[in-house]
Amino acid sequence: MDFLHDLHDPDGLKRLIAAGGYLLLFAIIFAETGLLVGFFLPGDSLLFIAGFVAANGEKFGVDLAIGPMILLLCIAAIVGDTVGYFIGRKAGPALFSKPDSRFFKRKHLENAHAFYEKHGPKTIVLARFVPIVRTFAPTVAGAAGMDYRQFLTYNILGGIGWIVSMTLLGYFLGEIPIVEKNLDKAVVGIVILSILPMVWHAVKEKKAAKSRGASLAAPSVEAATKESVN
């Protein structure tokens, strides 16, 4: 129970990262992105605090170099999503009839499926920044028969973008004293910040859809006007 509590507590995460180092970070990122049971793991906050710990290694008695850490975690994220994709390809529709258990909730899979239906292949990038959805998105893509080459491209782009942005934010902000004193608030802010790409994409799509609707309506209005004149 202490381990689960520490996973969702900034101070607890600092202790876990200091104790487990690269291996623990790799395992958590891989499990969250590649295994359906990893949906409860703290991806964004973990990455942010990992960057923070790397910037303040002397304080925690640990030597985590930011460069090797980013490289290792990019590999974990990309390999994790790949495993999730092939789970979906192999299990397919059977996953959607799998009963709920302590570490599996079908509603999470269904929510990820709805997200995929809405955003298509771009889901693999956008989902990286959405807790829970990022765990199930690659599996849904595999079950939907998404072309693997296309999946791999989005997987690499999303994995690198997510890891680099979150860890570097923690690394550079970690050198600011006020951030260390308010780490819990900083983590909440980072989680909110992490979903902004999805919000921006949704707003952009909504505007594009509205614009397309207006352009389709314009000829109809013009035709109706001409007809009434005649």
N, C-alpha and C positions, 0 to 999 in steps of 0.2 A: 504493500500500500504506500510506503514511503516513496518508492520509485515512481509510482503513478502520480503521486502528489507533486513530486519534484519536477516531473515533466511539464507541469502547467503552472509552475511558480518560477519567476525570474531568478531568485536566489538559488532555488533548487537546481535549475538548469545550469547555472554557473558551476555548482558543485559537481554535477554529473559530467559536464564537459571537461572540467579540470581532471576528474578521476578517469574518465573513459577515453579522452583524447580523440584522435582521428578515427579509431575503430568504432567507437560508440556513435560518432556523428555519421559515419558511412552507413552503419546498420540502421539507424533511425530513418535517415533519408531514403534508403532503399526500401525499407519496410513500408513507409508511408506511401511511396509512389508505386511500389510493385506488388504489394500484398494487400488483399481486400480487408484484412484485419487491422491494417495500419491507419485507418481513418481518424483515430483519436490522437494520433501523434502530432506534436507541435511544430510543424514545418517552418512557418514564417518566423515565429519567435525563437525557435532553435537556431536558425541561420543567423538572425540578428545578434543573438547573444553569443553565438560562436565567434562572430566577427569582433564583438566587444571583448571577449576573453582573449582573442588573439592580439588585440591592441593593448591589453593590460596583462600580458603573460606573467610579468614579474610579481604582480599583486597576488596572482592565484597559484604561483609556483609551477607553472606549466609553460612549455615551449611549443606553441602552435603558430606556425608560419602561415600567413594569410594566402600566399601563392599556392603552395602544395595543398592546403586545405580546400581552396576553391576548385582546384583540378580534381581532387579526389571526390568531392561532393558533386561536381558536374557528372562524373562517371557514375556515381551512385544514382543520381536522378535519372539519367538517360537509360541506364541498365534497368532500373526499377520500372520505368514506364514501358520498356520493351517486354519485360516479364509480364506486366499487367496486360499488355496487348495480346500476347500469346495465350494467356489464360482465357481471355475473351474469345479468341479464335477457336480454341479447343472446346471450351465449355459451352459457348454460344448461348442460345435461348434458355438452356437449363438453369443458368444463373438467376434468371428472373422468376423462377419458381422455387428457388432455394429458400427453405424456411429461415426465419430470423433466429439468431443465436446471440450470445453475449458479445461476440466479436464480428458479427455480420448483421447488417440491417438492410433489408431489401429496398426500403424507401430511399436510401442513399444511392443505390444503383439506379433506381427509377429517376431520381432527381438529376443524376449525371446524364442519363439517357435523354431527358428533356432538354438539358443544356446542350448536348451534342446535336439534337434535332434542330435546335435554334441556330447554333453557330457553326455547325459543320466541322470541317477539318481544323479550323482555327481554334476549336475547343481545346486541342492538345496544348496550345500555347496559353490561352486565357485561363484554363483550369489550373495551371501551375500556381496562380495567385488566389485561388479560391479554396479555402479549407474544405475537406471532405470530398468535394467534387474532384480535386486533383488525384485522389486515391482511385476513384472509380472510372474516370474519363478514359484512360487507356484501355481498360477492359471493355468498356462500351464500344470504343472504336474498333477493337478486335472483333467483338461480337457482330458489329454492323458490317464487317467485311471491308473496312477502309484499306486502301492499297498500302502495303507495308512501306514502300519507298516514300510515299507521301507522308505517312505516319512518322517515319524516321526523321524526315526533314523538320517537321514541326516539333518533334520530340527533342531534337538537338537544340533548335532555336529556343524553345520554351525552357528546357532544362538549364541551359547556360544563362539565359536572361534572368531566371528566377534565382539561381544560386549566386551569381555575381552581384545582382542588385541588392539582395537581402544581406549578404555577408559584408559587402563593402559599406553599406549603410551603418551596420553595427561597428565595423572597424574604425571608420572615420568619426562617427558620432561618439564612439567609446572613449575618445581622447578628450571629450568635453566634460568637465567635472559635473555640470548640472545634469547631464544625461545619466551619469552613474548614480547620482543621488535620487533620481526619479526614473529608475530603470523600468519599473512596472508600468508607468504612464507612457514611456517611450515605446515599450513593446505593444501596448494597445494602439498607439499611433501608427506603428509599423504595420500592424495587421489591417488597420483601416486603409493605410496607404497602399497595401498590397492588392486590394480589390479595385483600386482606381482604374487600372487598364481595362478591366471588364466593364466598369461603369462607362468609361469613355467610349468603348467599342459599342455598347448598347445604345448610347445617345447618338453616336454616329450612324448606326444602322437605322434608328428611328427616324432621323432627319432624312436619310437617303430614301427610306420607304415613303415618307411624306412627300418628298420631292417627286418620286416616281408617280405617286398617286395624283399629284397636281398636274404633271405633264400628260397623264392619260386622260384626265378630266377635261383639260383645255380643248382638245379637238372635238370632244363631244358637245361642249358648250357652244363652240363655234359652229358646228354642224346644225345644232338645234336653232341657233340664231338665224342662219341662212334659210333653214326650212320655214321658220315662222315668217320671214320676210317674203319668201316666195308664195 
